[in-house]
Amino acid sequence: MHKRHFIAILAAAVGSAALSLALPVSAARADTLSDITSSKTVRIAVPQDFPPFGSVGTDMKPQGYDIDMATLIAEKLGAKLEMVPVTSANRVPYLQTKKVDLVISSLGKNPERAAVIDFSDAYAPYFNGVFAPDDVAIKSLDDLSGKVVGVTRGSIEDLELTKVAPADATIKRYEDNIGTISAFLSGQVVAVVTGNVVAAAILDKNPPRKPELKFLIKNSPCYVGMNKNEPELMAKVNEIIAASKKDGTLDDISMKWLHQPLDKSL
């Protein structure tokens, strides 16, 4: 056999073997729902510092809207719930690196996030606004000029504020909502950009410095986050959300934590 003929046969054999090895890999795409069903465990990222969506109660157990939602999802999936506490900044990276299967952590939708993860149907109302004490005159974005404004790093409020804040406004970013709230209460910042539920949580404590809504930044309902290309998981989560809206379960959760019925437009 000529040397060139032998090399051609060998190359064809190697190529055929490589193709046969490659085919099972492409067919075996990731299927998180199957993994959850097999392991009977679902890992869900939840907030730990964001009442009423997620915090630690006096009994040292997690509590809040998102905790109840995560519990509901796990129950309907027939799986044991493994809660993974996250912050605004690390919840999406935890999902992308597969440390969790789902994110239920007051997660808003925007183009940047939608480019890397997928979102379920909305399950909770949420809007972002500028809050400041009653005696602080702020009515529009222009009024933030020259002022120090606090926000939680990596949150939807941070992304939106960064886009629209006046160039001479000073934005102070804090690692979590506790830091942002503390900065507001101590007077380190004139105003905060945060969610309606965060402001409500501050008011519940009846502090000397009370947050008053000055104007809206963005209406941003909450969604369950999951990795791209998980159609079965997406369909199942949306099915659970739809059924829970229809049977009143989500309405009960909203009344429990937000003290208002679920918005019919959600």
Buried (B, 14 or more C-beta within 10 A) or exposed (E): EEEEEEEEEEEEEEEEEEEEEEEEEEEEEEBBBEBBBEEEBBBBBBBBBBBBBBBBEEEEEBBBBBBBBBBBBBEBBEBEBBBBBBBBBBBBEBBBEEEBBBBBBBBBBEEEBEEEBBBBBBBBBBBBBBBBBEEBEBEEBEBBEEBBBBBBBBBBBBBBBEEEBEEEBEBBBBBBBBBBBEBBBEEBBBBBBBBBBBBBBBEEEEEEEBBBEBEEBBEBBBBBBBBEEBEEBBEBBBEBBEEBBEEEBBBBBBEEBBEEEBEEEB
